[in-house]
Amino acid sequence: SILQLLILSPNYSSLTTLSGLEIWRIEKLQAVSVPRKSHGKFFTGDCYIILKTSALKNGSFCQEIHYWLGKDTSQDEAGIAVIKTVELDAALGGRAVQYREVQGNETEKFLSYFKPCIIPEEGGAASGFRQAVVNEREYVARLFVCKGKHTVQVKEVPFARASLNHDDILILDTKSKIFQFNGLNSSIQERAKALEVVQYLKDANHEGKCDVAVVDDGKLMADADAGEFWGLFGGFAPLPKKTFSELDGKDNDFPSKLLCVNEDQTFPLDCEDLTRELLDSTKCYFLDCGSELYVWMGRETVLEDRKQAGLAAEELLREGNRPRSHIIRLMEGFETVIFRSKFSKWPKKVETVVSVESRGKVAALLKRQGFNVRGVAKAAPLKEESQAHIDCTGNLQVWRVNDCEKTFLSFYEQCKFYSGDCYIFQYSYRGDDEENCLIGTWFGQKSIEEERSAATSLAHMMVDSLKFEAVLVRLYEGKESIEFFTIFQNLVIFKGGASTGYKKYVSENGTEDDTYSDNGVALFRVQGSGPENMQAIQVDTAAPSLNSSYCYILHDGDTLFTWVGNLSSSMDHGLAERQLDVLKPNLQSRLLKEGSESDQFWKLLGSKCEYPRQKIARDQESDSRLFSCTFSKEVLKAREIFNFMQDDMMTEDIYILDCHSSVFIWVGQHVDTNIRAHALSIGEKFLELDILMENLSQETPLYVITEGSEPQFFTRFFFTWDSAKSAMHGNSFERRLSIVKNGGKPIRDKPKRRPTSSSHTGRCIVPDKPQRRTTSSSPDHARVRGRSPSFTVLAANFENPNARNLSTPPVATKPSPRTTPRTSPEPGKPHQRADSIAAISALFEQPRPNLIPKSRKGRAVNKHQPEASKTEPEANANETTPAAEDGQTVTPAKQEDAKEGQPEDVEGLPVYPYDRLRTSSTDPATAIDQARREMYLSSAEFREKFGMTKEAFAKLPKWKQTRLKITLQLF
């Protein structure tokens, strides 16, 4: 009877339309559904079939089937489990991968379904359930051995001294207390994972109300818990080097062998190299890799042949005395990455069309038997808008790299990039109740390697100066992440370059300098998802650069065209209007719809020819994978962690989260400093390995994230995230032990980082309630190019009203929180075009105050300074970069050090006399931070108390000034 294991399923459609687990147990050679409340409970005398269904982000479903064999199961039940697994796969369309799981040697993927562990009970369906705990009087103490760094395999062993050893971790579960014995050679990560089993036993067997004790092997210190533990084994005695052993669970590696299955017989194929061409779609094959035996089934094979191949694989392992080897069965077109990697040549994976013939036959058969079975529902693709998951109201600083130095860019230049240059940017913004910082490098397509290396080195120095609390990101032109575009909001990328490195490259190689010229011919592609995320990218001035999905801007001096593709949206049209205001604010554009171009338009592009006309598919976010990494001697080894969660990441290790469009390198706080410095190199090595065979680009965005500084666009990939766990004291074992002993609640050890103050306004970098600039562009509201309300207001001031026809009257608009005037034109001086462009851009971008990486503190106002000195805006000092005597550019950090002897106080704090700041004062200042009393003292009062002149104080090095301030605080 076909598919009887499905007959008792309460809802057949749930097998393919809902994510989760479905479990059946073999009882009297039949498959019986296991209630959901009993999932995770296994008995040594039974066989189980487990179906795992996962919903992917592309809208499809991924299904994997496992059949679990207990150590006491019969051969007949094992054979039934094999047959029913094949039938279940056929009912699902032959797309599922099937795994054979043997008790005590389960795969990590299988164990990840039942975190933290599974502990099989003695007995089975025929003998009845064995109860480990009958009542409190008859509680039986049990001893378990735990193995595994990422997933834990738990096995009950005899309660005897002979079970203890130096290599493993053992858990003794008694009536009143649970002991964890840490073998001398066990790792911190293994001890931390074992504590999850302790927590499980505490909740399952003791209702969470028993004591937990840890006994460390090799420690001779007197301890009450250790004495009690050894007393249960008859007293303390040294353990031999190895007293408990078992099979490693893995056969020795040997060269992979390919065998063909034909009528219950197998014969090896004589081939020097394994290639995809050796596999015939009408046959089944074995790929024997020692610890794994793969069964490959051709798409054109019949159901009976697949069953026989599964039974033949079981017989092969039985004859070879390999009970612990895994059997993995897979269908043609749905091979796993590991299987494909065994072949030297494997074509790029293409999406296989799944036949519904077998599913239709199964449905018809079950209906004839009286069961109402609905067909397999098709998955609908997820319609999710791309979100940056980052606050866009923060502060941005940008530097251009020139040779080995960086040059600070003014507010009006920081959103204009060149393809021949490298840039460094620092973005500070409000995160989850704390300030976050993002430091990144952007490499243009034509930038030179020397400047890329210099940019990387300078960015590392900036991260080091912030004590690794900043996120580091590496970006390439054309492969930017959505977070990058969001924080820049309105970005223009020009051809050519402005750095000395690019100019030198052009002159030495004799190549053409194609740097953008305002008076020349240039073509820009406009893209983005809204007014707060739009880009104008200069492309080759040729017809093949066009695409029907975009809008373009073409200019030749004073000649200006806007080309609208037939597949572009009304939002794209609005973005093109806004970019015209930035590129050519003083010119009126001629609108050209695709198919109605003028001869002059094609002449500027060289000639009329074919260009892409298909709809551009938006990049969809792929499902994320987490890998644990070890890096030594330039060799990277990565191991996937299935069904990952926050607790899977240990503070002593490095992990890689692969999201296909971006790769995150997570570095624990207890990682060695030398390895931490190579975090970016580890990400580059990961891209080279391409473990998932996804054809990852070497230019994929790389993020380096330090534990405790995780941004929201990283934590969103986890089902839950508790920031308090990263702030706990100690290593991963000590943290987990604290959680177990405190009822499962992490206790934060480190205070949250306080948001720093802006050096210009004295307020928090990001307002408590972020205010985003919203600009609507309704397709029903027709307007002439450039006639946004903000532009009209500025046009009245900067342009001659007789020069252009202003169709929209001026409208007063409320400025954005990030929009504050930086400079004011000198009276009587005519306005230049550059000033107009800069003023217009100011309405779309808010000025970001200058945040020096080495010091995020502001400056206190000196009450003894002249009134004019107080009101002079410090922003002017950041907009221009004065030249030093030797002709080198002075960076903002150097300007900060060059300022005369003001102590680095926090701006915005009130200033008090010295007598009121003393701890023994009769009239002490109230409502101040007592730990920072010296920060409330003006520089004049400070010098007066030490009897120093302004010039003498200025000559002191920074460390001496700081030491004097600390001394003053101790008065």
URUR-V736012 format. One record per helix or strand of 2 or more residues. SS is the DSSP state (a for helix, b for strand). FROM is the first residue (numbers start at 1). LEN is the number of residues. If there is no record, write none. Layout:
ss: (SS & SS)
from: (FROM & FROM)
len: (LEN & LEN)
//
This chain:
ss: (a & a & b & b & a & b & b & a & b & a & b & b & b & b & a & b & b & a & b & a & b & b & a & b & b & a & b & a & a & b & b & b & b & b & a & b & a & b & a & b & b & a & b & b & a & b & a & b & b & a & b & b & a & a & b & a & a & a & a & a & a & a & a & a & a & a & a & a)
from: (4 & 14 & 20 & 30 & 36 & 47 & 61 & 75 & 97 & 108 & 123 & 128 & 142 & 153 & 161 & 169 & 177 & 188 & 211 & 224 & 257 & 265 & 276 & 284 & 292 & 303 & 326 & 337 & 357 & 395 & 405 & 416 & 422 & 435 & 449 & 471 & 482 & 490 & 500 & 521 & 533 & 543 & 551 & 559 & 570 & 590 & 599 & 625 & 635 & 646 & 654 & 662 & 673 & 679 & 701 & 712 & 723 & 732 & 789 & 833 & 867 & 875 & 892 & 914 & 930 & 939 & 950 & 958)
len: (4 & 4 & 8 & 4 & 3 & 9 & 9 & 17 & 6 & 7 & 2 & 2 & 6 & 5 & 3 & 5 & 6 & 19 & 6 & 9 & 6 & 4 & 3 & 5 & 6 & 17 & 6 & 5 & 12 & 8 & 4 & 3 & 9 & 9 & 17 & 6 & 7 & 5 & 10 & 10 & 7 & 3 & 6 & 6 & 14 & 4 & 6 & 8 & 7 & 3 & 5 & 6 & 4 & 11 & 6 & 4 & 3 & 10 & 10 & 12 & 5 & 5 & 7 & 4 & 7 & 8 & 6 & 12)
//
